[in-house]
Amino acid sequence: MTTTRRLLIQAAALLPFSKARAARKTASVYAQLGIRPVINMAGTQTIYGASKIWDELHEPMAEASRDYVVLAELQDKVGERLARLTNCESAMVTTGAAGAICLGTCACLTGDDVTKVRRLPDLTGMKTEVIIQKLHRNGYDHAVRNSGVRIVEVETLEEVEKACGPQTAMMYYLGGTSHDYAVAPAIPIEQCLAIMKRAGVPVLVDAANMLPPWGNIPKLGVLGVDLIAISGGKHMRGPQCSGILAGRKDLIRAAALNSSPNSDSLGRPMKAGREEIVGCWLACEKYAKLDFDAIDRESTRQAAYLIEQLRKIKELTVDQTPFDRTRRVHRVRVTWDESKLGISTRQVMQELRDGEPRIAVLRANPGIEFTVFMNEPGDEKIAARRMRDIFKA
């Protein structure tokens, strides 16, 4: 058999595999599952995938998956780089901000005592209380409570000082929340830090909603916050399942003891793989260098277009929602007389989600809200067209 003929036969044998590879490149995995993607104008919410990972992260993450490494060494080396970016002594990659909150709480309870690590959530022989301002209570503080601690709510500076005692393991502080433009924290972080440092109690700041800009994070490091929990998979656009815990070196070391790959630990199910560790690190490096003024200008442009177009629909009242306390998130609120038009907020949201293309928005109570935060240029035009179609009908 000639060489040419042999190569032709081999090529023919591989043809079905080549066709399969070509099909994989052209057919969306979501299409194969019968799922239609969503234009996300609800914001960086986990239920919609939070955000889109930076394109340039895919290959380094794939490369990270091709070799075995000692995970602790990878966390240490990446942690050094993340520590520099956050102005903290140390850092580690976690499974989202919630994972960082949980591991940070565990670290404050156990320190480097492996016996205590193995005992959680049995708090025998450990401190049992975490202080939280009543204003800062939220669903994510379940990541604090699942360690077994009791939450002590406070509202005034005097109550903070009174609540801080021998059983206080930590203070949880909510750095920023969505739609908190009308609310100021009852007690500034600087005052909380002063009280807690005198008592030797660490403060953990939930900074998941403090981005953008990145500058909000290193400021916390400069203030001397003991632990900072950051989301890696929202505005930072790293792997959705990633986050960062940064802070004091001793507490990050204790958090690592409470985490994977240590099998007998409360944090063992919160496994950050080597792909997520690399992806989160690279996303953070990129994010810290972004031109946030340029990003804000594009969001401003999209929001202004949406407001202009929606105001042409005479039945609608359209306004821009005030910015959050710690960041500039552009949101456009739309309301209408539901009884007069015969269409409810729920129906409009459903039509937006069921139509083509699908669009996810927030319920504003009353009305709906378009979040223009991390959208592709042109999404605002699609949203305006879909709203015209709905209200024309």
Secondary structure by P-SEA (a helix, b strand, c coil): ccaaaaaaaaaaaaaaaaaaaaaaacccccccccbbbbccccccccccccccccccaaaaaaaaaacccaaaaaaaaaaaaaaaaaccccccccccaaaaaaaaaaaaaccccaaaaaacccccccccbbbbcccccccccccccccbbbbbbbccaaaaaaaccccccbbbbbccccccccccccccaaaaaaaaaaacbbbbbccccccccaaaaaaaaaacccbbbbbccccccccccbbbbbccaaaaaaaaaacccccccccccccccaaaaaaaaaaaaaaaacaaaaaaaaaaaaaaaaaaaaaacccbbbbbccccccbbbbbbbbbcccccccccaaaaaaaaaacccbbbbbbcccbbbbbccccccaaaaaaaaaaaaaaac
